[in-house]
Amino acid sequence: MPLFDYSFNIDLLTLLVIIGLSVLLGFALRSRQLKKKKRQIAELEKDMMQAHAEILEIQKEYCDLESRVKDLSIPVISMKHGPTEEEKQKEEPPGKAGRRGNRPTRTA
């Protein structure tokens, strides 16, 4: 003799409606996930294309520089020099140079 006896009656129309709603809900959730993934993929592809374009631009500049170096008789690329020592001393305040020379040395 069972302690609990539940009888559950569902007609066929209610069962079909529940199945149909669950299918539509599952389809909606999955399509939302796919849209999100496609958007992420498109963004990553855009970033990769930008990175490749930058690499190609740098490669072009490198090839141009290499061709200029081959044309030169001296294979040294001239570089802009920074300010000379005299210009640096002119920019520093007069008391600062004296303090640097008179630093005490630490001995243990």
C-alpha positions in Angstrom: 0.0 0.0 0.0 1.6 3.3 -1.2 1.9 6.2 1.2 1.6 8.9 -1.4 -0.5 8.5 -4.5 -0.4 11.4 -6.9 -2.2 11.2 -10.2 -1.0 13.7 -12.8 -3.0 14.2 -15.9 -1.7 16.3 -18.7 -3.5 16.4 -22.0 -1.7 16.2 -25.3 -2.3 19.9 -26.2 -0.7 21.1 -23.0 2.3 18.8 -23.5 2.8 20.1 -27.1 2.6 23.7 -25.9 5.2 23.1 -23.2 7.5 21.4 -25.7 7.1 24.2 -28.2 7.8 26.9 -25.7 10.9 25.1 -24.5 12.2 24.7 -28.1 11.6 28.4 -28.7 13.3 29.4 -25.5 16.3 27.2 -26.3 16.5 28.6 -29.8 16.4 32.2 -28.5 19.2 31.6 -25.9 21.4 29.8 -28.4 21.0 32.4 -31.1 21.9 35.1 -28.5 25.1 33.2 -27.6 26.0 32.8 -31.3 25.5 36.6 -31.9 27.8 37.4 -29.0 30.5 35.0 -30.2 30.3 36.3 -33.8 30.7 39.9 -32.5 33.7 38.8 -30.4 35.2 37.0 -33.5 34.7 40.1 -35.7 36.3 42.3 -33.1 39.4 40.0 -32.8 39.6 39.8 -36.6 39.6 43.6 -36.8 42.4 43.8 -34.2 44.4 41.2 -36.1 44.0 43.0 -39.4 45.1 46.3 -37.7 48.2 44.6 -36.2 49.1 43.0 -39.6 48.7 46.4 -41.3 51.1 47.9 -38.7 53.6 45.1 -39.3 53.4 45.5 -43.0 54.0 49.3 -42.7 57.0 48.8 -40.5 58.4 46.1 -42.9 58.0 48.6 -45.7 59.9 51.3 -43.8 62.6 48.7 -43.0 63.0 47.8 -46.6 63.1 51.4 -47.6 65.8 52.1 -45.0 67.7 49.0 -46.1 67.7 50.1 -49.7 69.0 53.5 -48.7 71.8 52.0 -46.7 72.8 49.8 -49.7 73.0 52.9 -51.9 75.3 54.7 -49.5 79.1 54.2 -49.9 79.5 54.2 -46.1 77.2 51.7 -44.4 76.5 53.9 -41.3 73.2 55.5 -40.6 73.5 59.0 -39.4 71.6 59.7 -36.2 70.6 63.0 -34.6 72.9 63.8 -31.8 71.5 65.0 -28.4 72.6 68.2 -26.9 76.3 68.6 -26.3 77.9 68.8 -22.8 78.2 72.5 -23.0 74.4 72.9 -23.8 73.6 70.6 -20.9 75.7 72.7 -18.5 74.0 75.8 -19.6 70.5 74.3 -18.9 71.4 73.2 -15.4 71.2 75.7 -12.5 74.7 76.9 -11.4 74.4 75.4 -7.8 73.5 71.9 -9.1 76.8 71.1 -10.7 78.7 71.9 -7.6 76.6 69.6 -5.4 77.2 66.7 -7.7 80.9 67.0 -7.4 80.9 67.3 -3.6 78.9 64.2 -2.7 80.3 62.2 0.3 81.2 58.7 -0.4 79.9 56.0 1.9 82.3 53.5 3.3 81.4 50.6 5.5 
